[in-house]
Every structure is written in structure tokens, then in C-alpha cells.
Amino acid sequence: MKKTAFEKIFVTVGTTQFEELIEKVTDSGVINELRRMGCRKLSLQIGRGKHPIIVKEVFGNDIEVKFFDLKTSIADDIEQADLVISHAGAGSCIEVLGAEKPLVVVVNERLMDNHQTELAEQLSKEGYLLYCTPSTLSQTLAECDFSQLKKFPPGSVADFISYLDAFMGF
């Protein structure tokens, strides 16, 4: 999974709203980290959230930014990306891990009974992804070493559901 430049970065919030992630990933601190990592194209899937404010002074002329709400499938967006930054939904995690893309999961701390945090922590502990909160995204990107991530074992969605059930104690 080692890659020296992450030219195409895809951010997804799934079908929900996660304004805090979109606001953070379009913030100058995170944009500077993405630029340092080699980002030239940033694609944001904003779900049911509001359209982000794209400030030309933050992105400059070197990063092309596009965003969209929802579409039938984001598989092509994931496949084209060199790096994915995602909310902690199980479906999004398995789709990205199945595509063997480096993944940073950003946990929405505002969710009640947040099993997404537990899932992200476990998958990170097992070495499949990195996780953080919106407030620590910039630092996580600055310190990340994607070459240390392991490939998620290939398998069906049913295998992942069994993995989730075992993890959650069902």
C-alpha cells in the first residue's frame, strides 16, 4: 500500500450529514497537509449536508475541488482515489478496505451510542486503517504512515457482517 504521492483524494460522509468532517477537510490546515501529501484532486461526497464553501485562497490553483451529494454508487470514486477519508460507517469502511485503498476514518463524536468509534478503533488496532476525529484530522495526516497498513482479508459482505457481529458480541 505504500505510495509516495496521494494525488487523488476522495472524502465521503455516506448518506448522512457530517458537516464537521466537510468543514475540517476544506480548512486551510488540512488542505495544507493534503497538498504536502501530493493532492491535486479532491473529491467530496457530502451526502445530505450543505454545499461546502470553497475558498480559492485556501485551495489555490494547484488543487482541483469537486463535490456531489449522493449517487447510486461511489465505487468508481473509491477506485480512482489514491487515498480515502471517510466517516466511520461500516458499509463505507468495507467498501474502501475491499478496494485495497488506504483509509483514514473520521469518527463523528456527536453520535449517540457510537458503535462506529468502536469499529474504527478495532480496525485501526488490527492495522487496517487509521482513525481520528475531525479535530485531529490534520495531525493524523501529518503523522500517518500508510505503508504500515495491512490488506483487509478478501471475502464477502457476509464475512464482514460475521466479523461485525463477533466484534459487537452478537
Secondary structure as UniProt FT lines:
FT   STRAND          8..12
FT   TURN            14..15
FT   HELIX           19..25
FT   HELIX           28..36
FT   TURN            37..38
FT   STRAND          41..45
FT   TURN            47..48
FT   HELIX           56..59
FT   TURN            60..62
FT   STRAND          64..68
FT   HELIX           75..80
FT   STRAND          83..86
FT   HELIX           90..98
FT   TURN            99..100
FT   STRAND          103..106
FT   TURN            109..110
FT   HELIX           115..125
FT   TURN            126..127
FT   STRAND          130..132
FT   HELIX           134..136
FT   HELIX           137..143
FT   HELIX           146..148
FT   HELIX           157..168
//
